[in-house]
Amino acid sequence: MSSNLIIKDLSYLQPANQIDLILGGSVYVGTVTVTETGSGYAVAGAAALALGQTTNTNTQTHAKAVFGNGYTYSTADASAIARAKSGSQMASSYNSGTSTSLSFNSSSNFVTKTN
């Protein structure tokens, strides 16, 4: 028994923040990055694909959440690069994304001055 799913059936999927696909003769490259932050969390993802005789890919991600006294700071960075070469055909793709969030957990962080 086979089962076919379509995108709308996969409710957990989220759209990619940045995506780049290059098709050039016999070389193919593609990159995608995803970054998201919120109060107390940070997510970073990157992927790179290169098809050809000579290929190079590199992905880097960094995500952190800092819980301070009355505030939360989150940051996420992602980058992806892909290069491919076959004979005289070359293709390259680069993608990056950044997300930052600053949340205050208490109104005591604000000073109100009255006369």
C-alpha positions in Angstrom: 0.0 0.0 0.0 1.4 3.4 -0.9 0.5 6.7 0.5 1.1 10.1 -1.2 1.5 13.2 0.9 1.4 16.8 -0.4 2.8 19.8 1.3 -0.4 20.9 2.9 -0.5 17.5 4.7 2.8 18.2 6.4 1.6 20.8 8.9 5.0 20.9 10.8 6.8 22.3 7.7 7.9 25.9 7.9 8.9 28.1 4.9 12.6 28.6 4.3 13.9 32.1 5.1 16.3 32.2 2.2 16.8 29.9 -0.7 18.9 30.0 -3.9 19.1 27.4 -6.6 21.3 27.8 -9.7 21.1 25.5 -12.7 23.7 25.9 -15.4 24.2 23.2 -18.0 25.9 20.3 -16.2 26.5 22.1 -12.9 23.9 22.6 -10.1 24.2 24.5 -6.8 21.8 25.5 -4.2 21.8 27.0 -0.7 19.2 27.6 2.0 19.4 29.3 5.4 16.8 29.5 8.2 17.0 31.7 11.3 14.4 32.4 14.0 14.5 33.9 17.5 12.1 34.6 20.2 11.9 35.0 23.9 14.4 32.4 25.2 15.1 30.5 22.0 17.2 30.8 18.9 17.3 28.5 15.8 19.8 28.6 12.9 20.1 26.1 10.0 22.0 26.0 6.7 22.3 23.6 3.8 24.4 23.7 0.6 24.3 21.4 -2.4 26.8 21.3 -5.3 26.9 18.9 -8.2 29.7 18.9 -10.8 33.2 17.6 -11.5 34.7 19.8 -8.8 32.5 21.0 -5.9 32.9 22.9 -2.7 30.3 23.6 0.0 30.5 25.3 3.4 27.8 26.0 6.0 28.0 27.8 9.3 25.5 28.3 12.1 25.5 30.0 15.4 22.5 30.3 17.8 22.4 31.5 21.4 20.0 32.7 24.1 21.2 34.8 27.0 19.0 35.0 30.1 19.9 38.2 32.0 18.5 39.9 35.1 15.0 40.8 33.8 15.7 40.3 30.1 16.3 37.7 27.5 18.5 38.2 24.4 18.5 35.7 21.5 20.5 35.7 18.3 20.8 33.3 15.3 23.2 33.5 12.3 23.4 31.1 9.4 25.4 31.1 6.1 25.8 28.7 3.2 27.9 28.7 0.1 28.1 26.2 -2.7 30.4 26.1 -5.8 30.5 23.7 -8.7 32.6 23.4 -11.9 32.4 21.1 -14.8 34.7 21.9 -17.8 34.1 25.6 -18.6 30.8 25.8 -16.7 30.8 27.2 -13.2 28.0 28.1 -10.7 28.0 29.5 -7.2 25.4 30.3 -4.6 25.6 32.2 -1.3 22.9 32.7 1.3 22.9 34.2 4.8 20.4 35.1 7.5 20.3 36.8 10.9 17.7 37.1 13.5 17.8 38.9 16.9 15.3 39.1 19.7 15.3 41.2 22.9 12.6 40.6 25.5 12.1 42.2 28.9 10.7 39.9 31.6 9.9 42.6 34.1 8.7 46.2 34.2 11.4 46.8 36.8 13.8 47.3 34.0 12.2 50.7 33.2 12.7 53.8 35.3 9.8 56.2 35.6 10.5 59.7 36.9 7.8 61.8 38.4 8.0 65.3 39.8 
